[in-house]
Amino acid sequence: MVRIIIILLFLFCLSCDRLHFGSSDDDWGENKKPSKTYWKSAGLIAPADRNKLGTGFKEIEHIGNRLFVMDARIRAEYSHYHNHRIYTSIIGTNVWDTLKVPNGVAPYNMKASEEGLFVGTYWTGEMWLYKPNTEEWINLNAPKPPISGNSGLNIYAIAQHNGNLIISTAGYDSATAIANVYLLQKDSSWLNISPPYDPMPFDSAKMDVPFHFFKSAEWRGNLFAITYYYGVWMYDGISWRHIPNPPAPEWSTRNYTGGARKARSITVHKDRLYVGQYYFSGIHALQDNLSEWVAVDSIRVDYPDTDSAYIATITPQHVWSLASDGENLFAAGDWSAIPMLYMGDRGEPKGWKKIDRDGWCPDGQFFCNGLVTYDMEAIGDTLYAVAWEGVYKFPISKLDSAIMGQPSYD
């Protein structure tokens, strides 16, 4: 009987050790991974029917101490008609309210600025400005070409260049694809600044798709916009220029002439423009000549005492999101969705490390590589990750502890 009690006490102590989330630095040795869970929920969790109704999360913005997150809800089960919603919260509260756009229209994209939150709509092609301090909505009267029948127009992207608002619209008039890029002028009128588009898209079947972009970043006085089919473009305030396509990942053994170079994310980090590709982890930095790209996600690894080598990588297969806090560069996407830290700033050229998966998987779920992180934003000392399953937050000051023991390459 005594032996049984001792065994039970021993097992209980082991359980206590596994469940301990204390804050003392004595919880781990030099080579032991910390038992803390740094990733926490920011208060938004997608419901169980997210795969039927698309209620995962896809975008985050912030103004001062206020957060805005958009989901990817659709109108009916397995439909393609969007009914996105915007949620808002005060940083640190984990309490969220639904922000309703006027006239019952569905938001499709959003962009925060000093003026407020710009919101572009799905199907109706409207642009609204929300003032958080007064809770006022202002219709910016975005231009819309005549559309007939059961057709619609979406605000595909919202950008700012030198303080000017720029929108990219895309939709269909009957079976004809239409798209235009507009700039909001000082007199509140809109100027069409649509560029010519590349006559050689990645996919030859998309030759008839007019130019439109979906994400952008300002760098050195220019606006860089990424497109689905025509690569990266630069707008200098007067005209557009097509930036040469990044090369396919050097470690890819397949001829991904299109997908490997389809940009899906973009950010500026330490005065360098970075773009993440769709297939197989292509992350590239644009050089000063605006024509050369340098891959930062893979490295040649030599086998000891042989002439053989392989190209190693650990970044997500699809790089949906890049973010920077000014000191650190983060990447996320899927397979896996766990955000990663670029180690090139820490003396490990082209290496990446996962930022502590503890606390990331939903309760009761051990394997969570199927999650997708669509957006990230560093706000103060916190990295926010917007995933299909929910919104998570991580204290950036704990990076060193979180990456302890993580490999730089698979």
N, C-alpha and C positions, 0 to 999 in steps of 0.2 A: 504493500500500500504506500509506504514511504517513497519507494522508487517511482511509483506512478505519479505521486505529487511532485517530486523533483523534476520529472520529465515535463509535466504540464507547466510548471513554473518556468522551465527553460524555454519551452515553445512560446509562452506568453511574453517573455523578455525579448525573444527574437521579433515577435510581432510588434512590440513597442518600438523597437529600433527601426523597423521599416516604416512605421506610421509617424515617426517623429519629424516635425517640420520646424524645429527650433531655429533661432536666428544667430546662435553662437558660431563663431568661426572655428570652434574646436570640433565641429561635426565631421571634418574630413582631414586626412593627412595630405602630404605633398602630392601624392599620385592618386588619391581617392576622390571619386566624383561626389560632389556635395549632395546631401539628402534633401536639400531645400527644393521647393517647387516655385520657380520664379514666374512662370507664365500663369496669369490669372484671367478669369473671364472679366470682360468689361461690362457685362450685364446683358448682352444680346446673344441669345441662343436660338438657332433655327429650329422650328418644330419638326416633328418626325415626318411630316408629309412634304418636306422641302424638295425631294426629287420629283414629286408630282406637280407641285405648284411653284417650283423655283424660288422658294423663300430663303435660299442662302443669301449671303451678303457679298457685295462686290465693290464698294467704293467708300472712301472716307475723306472728309475735309474738316477743317477746324477754323474758327474765327475766335481769337482770344482764348477764353476758357470754355468755349462751347464746341462740342463735337457734332458732326453730321455724318450719318451712315445711311447708305442706300442699299436696299435689297434687290433681288432679281425676280420678284414675284410675277407670275403670268395670270391671265384672266380666268383660265379654265384649265382643267387637268390636261397636261401634255400639249397645250396649245402654243402658238408662237406669238400671241398677242400680249404685249407687256403691260403690266400694271404695277410698276415699281413703286416703292414707298420710301420715304425719308424719315429717319428717326433722329432725334436730337437729345443731347444730354449735356449737363455741366460736368467738366472733367473732375473725376474723383468720386462722383455720386453713384454711378452704375444704375441710375434711374433714367429711363428713356421715355420720351413722348413722341407721338407721330406728328410730323409736320405736313399739313395738308396744303397742296398747291391749289390756287383758286380755280373755280369752274369745274372741279372734279377731274381735271386732266391728269395724266400719268407722267411723273417725272422720268427722264431717261438718262440725263447727265447732270452733274453739278460741279461748280467751281467756286471756291472761296476766294475773296479778295478783301481789301480794306473797305470797299463799298458795301459788302454784304455777301450773300450766297446767291450766285447765279444758277438758275435751274432751267434746263432745256427739256422740252416735253417729247413724248412719244406720239407719233401719228399726226398730231395737230401742228407740229412745227412752231411752237411758241417759245418765247424767251421771257423769263420772269426774274426779278431781283427781289430777294427777301432781306429785309432789314431786321436783324435779331433784336436790336434795342427797342424798336417800336412795334415789332411784329407786323410790319407793313409789307405788302406785296405790290410791286410796280411792274406793269406790263411794258416790256421794251419794244413791242411791236416789230418783231422779227419779220423780214420779208418772206413771202411765200409765193412761189409761182402758181399759176392756175393748175388745179388738179381735178381731174374728172373721175367719176365712178368710185369704186371701192378702193381708193388709193390713199396713201398718206405720206407724211414727211416727218422725219425725225431730226432732232438736234443731235448730231452724232458726236460732236466734240465741242468743248468750250475752252478757249485759250485766252491768254493776255500777252500782248507784245508792246513793250514801251508804254504801258498804261492803257493801251487800247484793247477793247473787247473784240475777240474774233470767234466766230462760230462756223462749224462745218456741218452742213445739212445734207441729208441723203434720204432718198425714198423712191417711190414709184408713181408714175402717172400711167394708169392701166398697166401695161407690161413693159413700159419704157423706164429704165433707170434714170433718175435725175439727181444731181448733186451740185451744190454751190458753196463757196466760202465767202463770208461777209465780214466786214469790219464796221463797228459802230463808231460813227464820227461824232465830233464835238457838238454838232447841231442835232443830235439824236437820229440822224438819217443813217441808212446802211449803204455801204459801198461794196459792190461785188469785186472781190480780189481773187477769183478762182484762177488757178494756174492751169496751163496745159498739163496733161498727164502723160506719164511714160508710155510710149507705144509698145513697150515690151514688158508686160507684167510677168510676175512669177508664173502665173497660171494662164496659159494662152486662151483658156475658155472664158477668161474675164476681160477680154479686150474691150468689150462694150460697157464696162463699168466705169463711170466717170470718177474723177479724183475726189476723194474725201478722206479725212484723217480722223483718228479716234483718241489719240493722246499726243501731248506735246510738252516741250520744256524750253525755257529761254536760256540761251547760253551766249555770252559775249555779244550781247546786243541783237542777236538773231533769234527767230523762233524756229525750232526744229520740231517737225510733225512726223509721226509714224503712221503708215497706212497698211491696210491689209494686203494689197496687191502690188503696190508701187514703191515699196521701200521707204527710205527716209528723205524728207524734203526740208529745205531751209527757206524761210521768208525773211528778207532783210528790210522790210518796210516798203519796198518798191516792187520787187519781183520775186518769183520762186525759182529755186534751183534744186535739181535732183542730186542728192549725195550718192556717190557710188555705193553699191550694195556691199554689205559686209561679206567676207568669205564664209563658205560653209565651215563648220567646226573641223579643225585639222585632224581630230581623233575619230571623226565619223567615217565608217567604212562603207556607207551607202551614199548614193548620188542624190542627196536631197537638194536639188537645184532650186526648189522653191521654198518649201517649209522651213529649211534650216536657216533661211535668211529673212523670214517674215518677222519683223519687229513686233513685239507685244508689250514692251515696257521701256520706259525712258526716264532718266533722272540726271541731275548734275551733282557731281561729287568732287570736291577739292579742285574746282575750276577745270573739270574734265567731263565731257558728255558721255554717258554710258547708255547702251541700248541692249535689252535682252531679247533673244530670239524665241521663236515658237517651238522649234524642235531641238531636242538634245543639247540644251544648255548653252547655246551660243550667247555669250556676253562679251560685248566689244566696246572699246573706248575709241572715240573719234579723235584723231590727231589734229595738230594745229593747221595742217594744210587742207583740212576739210575734205579729204578724199581717201585717207588711209585709216583703216580700222585695226586695232590690236586686240586680240583675244585675251581675256583675263580670267578665263574659267577652266583652263586645262594646262597641263604641263607634261613634258617628256620625262619619263622615269626609266632609267637604265637598270637592266638586270645586273647584279654583281658579277664581275669577272667574265662578262660576255659582251658581244657587240649588239645584242638584242635590246629592245626597249618597247615601251607601250606608252600611250597617251592617257593620263588619268584625269578624272573629273569627279566632282561631287555635287555640283549645282543642280537645281531642279531640271527635270526633263523639259518642261515648258515654263519659261521664265515670265510669269504674268506680272510681276511687280519688282521694282527696284526702288530703294529709298536711301536717303542719307541724312545724318544728323550733323553734318559738317566735319565730323571726325571719323565716322564709320560708314561703310557701304554695306547695305543689306540686300539680299535677293530672296525671292520666294516664288512659288508657283505650284506645281504638283509633282508627285513622285520624287522627292517627298515635298509636302507642303510646309514642313518646319522651316521657318526663316533661317537664313544662313548669313554668316559674317565673312566679309572679304578679308583675308589675312595678308594681302599684299601691302596693307598699311602697317602691318606689324612684323615685317621682316620675313614673311613667308610668301614669296612672289607667286601670284596666281592661285594660292590656296584658299579654300573655303571651309568653314566649320559650322555645323548645325548648332543652333542656339538652344540647347537643352530641351529635349522633347518632353520632359516631366511637366505635367500640368496641361499638356496640349491636347492629348487624346480625350475624347468625351468620356464621361464616367462609364465604367464597365467595358470600355473598348480598348483592347491592347494594341491592335494593329490599325494605324490610322494614316498610312501613306496615301490612301485614296482621297484624303482631304485636298482641297485646292485653296490656296491663298491668292486672292485676286488683287489685293491692294494693301499697302502699308504706308504709315506716316509716323515720323519721329517728331514728337511734341515734347519739348523740354527734355526731361530725363526718362521719358517713356516711349517705347516703340509699340505702336498699335498695329495689329495684323488682322485684316478683314478676310475671314475664311468662309467657305461654304457652310461650315457647321456653326460658326459664331464669330464674335469679335473678341480678340485676346489682347492682353497688354503685358509688357515686359519692362522691368527697370533696367535701363541701359547701363547704369552704374555697376550692375552685376554681371557684365559681359565676361570678364575674366573667369569668374567662377563657373559660369554657365557653359563655356566652351572647354572647360577642363576635361581632358581625356578624349575629346572628339578628334577623329582623324581629319586631316586636310584633304585627303583623296580617298575614294573607294578603292 
